[in-house]
Structures are given as structure tokens and as C-alpha cells.
Amino acid sequence: MKNKVSISLNDHNSYFLAGLQYALIEYFTDIRTQVDFFSGYSSKRPDIIFQSLYQGEKTDICRRLPADAPQPLYFVIRDKAERQFTPPIRCIAKSSTLYRNQSIDDILGMVKLAMQFNSLPQERAQRCPACHRQSLSERERQVLYYLRQGMSQSQAACILQLKVKTVHSHKRSAMQKLNFTRNSELFHWLLHSGLTLNLSR
């Protein structure tokens, strides 16, 4: 066990972060380890990261950290309501997901387990599929936009002055880029502002 650990806390919910930070201080004090807290990733290289993600958002931790550097434990923070939707693909750097309605004991248990078993892979693929999704083309974005409005592929084809088969092809291509295999996954993502949050530049 290291004598000092640095922890990056990233969440808009200041009350949750305050409770989490207090619990982490107590835990690391008990095991005689100094802890340093900060937010973000650029100024320091953290040993542990806690990052909130909301529905429709994707993780990009693999973009932020050098591939050849020791990788931190990485915990995603989510709301209870998001338990019903499991992303079809996860960041390969992620250690676990914490929910804000969980008890502090449960959260600390997950952190302890990850630290004890060093669950983070020693080597990562150069490109994480969850963090390096391909960008959608303008036409694919248009097709998804109309589908999100509740239009059928035929209606979208009429508006875009395309063949229905072409619209279907754009939809399938977009799903492949987003790593979706079922229509239900695509529409759940669209209805939770996925198109706006993930694809705007």
C-alpha cells in the first residue's frame, strides 16, 4: 500500500462529494495513508478517479490519460434512476460504478475491493471502444434526428429526399459506430439526449 494517494473527484453534486471525501479521508487515515484531493486530470496524475456521468454521456477517460502510464482506479458515479439502462459497451479502464443512493459502507467496500485485487488491467488496448467512438456523418445525424422526432424511416426518407433503403443504411451505420446492436438501445439513447450530448462539436 502506498503511503500517499491522490484522488480526483469530479461531480456537480457537492453534497455527495463532501460525504464521499469525508469517508475516504477516514478510510485512508485508518490505514496510515496520506490522501490528496483535487478535480480534473491535467494538473496531476491521480491514483483514483471518481467521475460522474449522466444518461446520454459517455466516458472518455482513455483520451485523458497517457496509454503508457500506470492507470488509476476509475469509478463512475451515477444516479439511482440510471440503473435501468446498461450501456452496451463500457470503458476498459473503469473499475466499477457507484450509485449516489448507495451507503458509504457499500461504496468504500467497492473501493477497497478494487484496490486489494488491483482490478485495473495492467495493459490497455491502444483504443478503448467506449472512449473512441467514431463520429457520425452529417447525414447519419440527420437520420437519427428525424427518428428521434418519432418519424418512421419512410417519413425521414421523404423529408431528406432519399430512398428508404438509404435511410436504413445510414441508421445501421450509425448504430455500428455507436456500438448499438438493438433498436431499443438506439432509441433509449436518443430519447435521453444522446444525440445532443454526445455528438455536438
Contacts in CASP RR format, 6 or more apart in sequence:
PFRMAT RR
TARGET T0000
AUTHOR 0000-0000-0000
METHOD contacts of the structure
MODEL  1
MKNKVSISLNDHNSYFLAGLQYALIEYFTDIRTQVDFFSGYSSKRPDIIF
QSLYQGEKTDICRRLPADAPQPLYFVIRDKAERQFTPPIRCIAKSSTLYR
NQSIDDILGMVKLAMQFNSLPQERAQRCPACHRQSLSERERQVLYYLRQG
MSQSQAACILQLKVKTVHSHKRSAMQKLNFTRNSELFHWLLHSGLTLNLS
R
1 31 0 8 1.000
1 33 0 8 1.000
1 115 0 8 1.000
2 33 0 8 1.000
2 47 0 8 1.000
3 32 0 8 1.000
3 33 0 8 1.000
3 34 0 8 1.000
4 33 0 8 1.000
4 34 0 8 1.000
4 35 0 8 1.000
4 36 0 8 1.000
5 28 0 8 1.000
5 33 0 8 1.000
5 34 0 8 1.000
5 35 0 8 1.000
5 36 0 8 1.000
5 47 0 8 1.000
5 48 0 8 1.000
6 35 0 8 1.000
6 36 0 8 1.000
6 37 0 8 1.000
6 38 0 8 1.000
6 44 0 8 1.000
6 45 0 8 1.000
6 46 0 8 1.000
6 47 0 8 1.000
6 48 0 8 1.000
7 24 0 8 1.000
7 35 0 8 1.000
7 36 0 8 1.000
7 37 0 8 1.000
7 38 0 8 1.000
7 46 0 8 1.000
7 47 0 8 1.000
7 48 0 8 1.000
7 49 0 8 1.000
7 50 0 8 1.000
8 37 0 8 1.000
8 38 0 8 1.000
8 39 0 8 1.000
8 40 0 8 1.000
8 41 0 8 1.000
8 44 0 8 1.000
8 46 0 8 1.000
8 48 0 8 1.000
8 49 0 8 1.000
8 50 0 8 1.000
8 51 0 8 1.000
8 72 0 8 1.000
9 17 0 8 1.000
9 20 0 8 1.000
9 21 0 8 1.000
9 37 0 8 1.000
9 38 0 8 1.000
9 39 0 8 1.000
9 50 0 8 1.000
10 39 0 8 1.000
10 40 0 8 1.000
10 49 0 8 1.000
10 50 0 8 1.000
10 51 0 8 1.000
10 52 0 8 1.000
11 17 0 8 1.000
11 50 0 8 1.000
11 51 0 8 1.000
11 52 0 8 1.000
11 77 0 8 1.000
12 52 0 8 1.000
13 52 0 8 1.000
13 100 0 8 1.000
16 77 0 8 1.000
16 100 0 8 1.000
17 50 0 8 1.000
19 104 0 8 1.000
20 50 0 8 1.000
20 104 0 8 1.000
20 107 0 8 1.000
21 37 0 8 1.000
23 104 0 8 1.000
23 107 0 8 1.000
23 108 0 8 1.000
24 35 0 8 1.000
24 37 0 8 1.000
24 108 0 8 1.000
24 111 0 8 1.000
25 35 0 8 1.000
27 108 0 8 1.000
27 111 0 8 1.000
27 112 0 8 1.000
28 34 0 8 1.000
28 35 0 8 1.000
29 35 0 8 1.000
36 44 0 8 1.000
38 44 0 8 1.000
38 46 0 8 1.000
41 49 0 8 1.000
41 64 0 8 1.000
41 65 0 8 1.000
42 64 0 8 1.000
45 65 0 8 1.000
45 69 0 8 1.000
45 72 0 8 1.000
46 72 0 8 1.000
47 72 0 8 1.000
47 73 0 8 1.000
48 72 0 8 1.000
48 73 0 8 1.000
48 74 0 8 1.000
48 75 0 8 1.000
48 111 0 8 1.000
49 61 0 8 1.000
49 72 0 8 1.000
49 73 0 8 1.000
49 74 0 8 1.000
49 75 0 8 1.000
50 75 0 8 1.000
50 77 0 8 1.000
50 98 0 8 1.000
51 59 0 8 1.000
51 61 0 8 1.000
51 74 0 8 1.000
51 75 0 8 1.000
51 76 0 8 1.000
51 77 0 8 1.000
52 76 0 8 1.000
52 77 0 8 1.000
52 78 0 8 1.000
53 59 0 8 1.000
53 76 0 8 1.000
53 77 0 8 1.000
53 78 0 8 1.000
54 78 0 8 1.000
54 79 0 8 1.000
54 82 0 8 1.000
55 81 0 8 1.000
55 82 0 8 1.000
55 85 0 8 1.000
55 192 0 8 1.000
55 193 0 8 1.000
56 189 0 8 1.000
56 192 0 8 1.000
56 193 0 8 1.000
56 194 0 8 1.000
56 197 0 8 1.000
56 198 0 8 1.000
57 197 0 8 1.000
57 198 0 8 1.000
58 87 0 8 1.000
58 130 0 8 1.000
58 131 0 8 1.000
58 133 0 8 1.000
58 198 0 8 1.000
59 76 0 8 1.000
59 91 0 8 1.000
59 94 0 8 1.000
59 130 0 8 1.000
59 131 0 8 1.000
60 131 0 8 1.000
61 74 0 8 1.000
61 91 0 8 1.000
61 93 0 8 1.000
61 94 0 8 1.000
61 128 0 8 1.000
61 131 0 8 1.000
62 91 0 8 1.000
62 92 0 8 1.000
62 93 0 8 1.000
62 124 0 8 1.000
62 127 0 8 1.000
62 128 0 8 1.000
62 130 0 8 1.000
62 131 0 8 1.000
62 132 0 8 1.000
63 131 0 8 1.000
63 132 0 8 1.000
65 71 0 8 1.000
65 72 0 8 1.000
65 93 0 8 1.000
67 124 0 8 1.000
67 126 0 8 1.000
71 93 0 8 1.000
71 120 0 8 1.000
71 121 0 8 1.000
71 124 0 8 1.000
72 120 0 8 1.000
73 95 0 8 1.000
73 111 0 8 1.000
73 114 0 8 1.000
73 115 0 8 1.000
73 119 0 8 1.000
73 120 0 8 1.000
74 91 0 8 1.000
74 93 0 8 1.000
74 94 0 8 1.000
74 95 0 8 1.000
74 120 0 8 1.000
75 94 0 8 1.000
75 95 0 8 1.000
75 96 0 8 1.000
75 97 0 8 1.000
75 98 0 8 1.000
75 110 0 8 1.000
75 111 0 8 1.000
75 114 0 8 1.000
76 94 0 8 1.000
76 96 0 8 1.000
76 97 0 8 1.000
76 98 0 8 1.000
77 97 0 8 1.000
77 98 0 8 1.000
77 99 0 8 1.000
77 100 0 8 1.000
78 97 0 8 1.000
78 98 0 8 1.000
78 99 0 8 1.000
78 100 0 8 1.000
79 99 0 8 1.000
79 100 0 8 1.000
79 101 0 8 1.000
80 99 0 8 1.000
80 100 0 8 1.000
80 101 0 8 1.000
82 99 0 8 1.000
83 99 0 8 1.000
85 188 0 8 1.000
85 192 0 8 1.000
87 130 0 8 1.000
88 179 0 8 1.000
88 180 0 8 1.000
88 181 0 8 1.000
88 185 0 8 1.000
89 129 0 8 1.000
89 130 0 8 1.000
89 179 0 8 1.000
90 130 0 8 1.000
91 128 0 8 1.000
91 130 0 8 1.000
91 131 0 8 1.000
92 121 0 8 1.000
92 124 0 8 1.000
92 125 0 8 1.000
92 128 0 8 1.000
92 129 0 8 1.000
92 130 0 8 1.000
93 120 0 8 1.000
93 121 0 8 1.000
93 124 0 8 1.000
93 128 0 8 1.000
93 131 0 8 1.000
95 114 0 8 1.000
95 119 0 8 1.000
95 120 0 8 1.000
96 110 0 8 1.000
96 114 0 8 1.000
96 119 0 8 1.000
98 107 0 8 1.000
98 110 0 8 1.000
113 119 0 8 1.000
114 120 0 8 1.000
129 179 0 8 1.000
130 179 0 8 1.000
133 177 0 8 1.000
133 178 0 8 1.000
133 179 0 8 1.000
133 198 0 8 1.000
134 177 0 8 1.000
135 177 0 8 1.000
135 199 0 8 1.000
135 201 0 8 1.000
136 144 0 8 1.000
136 174 0 8 1.000
136 177 0 8 1.000
136 178 0 8 1.000
136 199 0 8 1.000
137 170 0 8 1.000
137 173 0 8 1.000
139 160 0 8 1.000
139 170 0 8 1.000
140 170 0 8 1.000
140 171 0 8 1.000
140 173 0 8 1.000
140 174 0 8 1.000
140 177 0 8 1.000
141 174 0 8 1.000
141 195 0 8 1.000
141 199 0 8 1.000
142 160 0 8 1.000
143 156 0 8 1.000
143 160 0 8 1.000
143 167 0 8 1.000
143 170 0 8 1.000
143 171 0 8 1.000
143 174 0 8 1.000
144 171 0 8 1.000
144 174 0 8 1.000
144 186 0 8 1.000
144 190 0 8 1.000
144 195 0 8 1.000
145 195 0 8 1.000
146 155 0 8 1.000
146 156 0 8 1.000
146 159 0 8 1.000
146 160 0 8 1.000
147 153 0 8 1.000
147 156 0 8 1.000
147 171 0 8 1.000
147 187 0 8 1.000
147 190 0 8 1.000
148 187 0 8 1.000
148 190 0 8 1.000
148 191 0 8 1.000
148 195 0 8 1.000
151 159 0 8 1.000
153 164 0 8 1.000
153 167 0 8 1.000
153 168 0 8 1.000
153 171 0 8 1.000
154 164 0 8 1.000
156 162 0 8 1.000
156 167 0 8 1.000
157 163 0 8 1.000
157 164 0 8 1.000
157 166 0 8 1.000
157 167 0 8 1.000
160 167 0 8 1.000
171 186 0 8 1.000
174 186 0 8 1.000
175 181 0 8 1.000
175 186 0 8 1.000
178 186 0 8 1.000
178 189 0 8 1.000
180 186 0 8 1.000
180 189 0 8 1.000
189 195 0 8 1.000
END
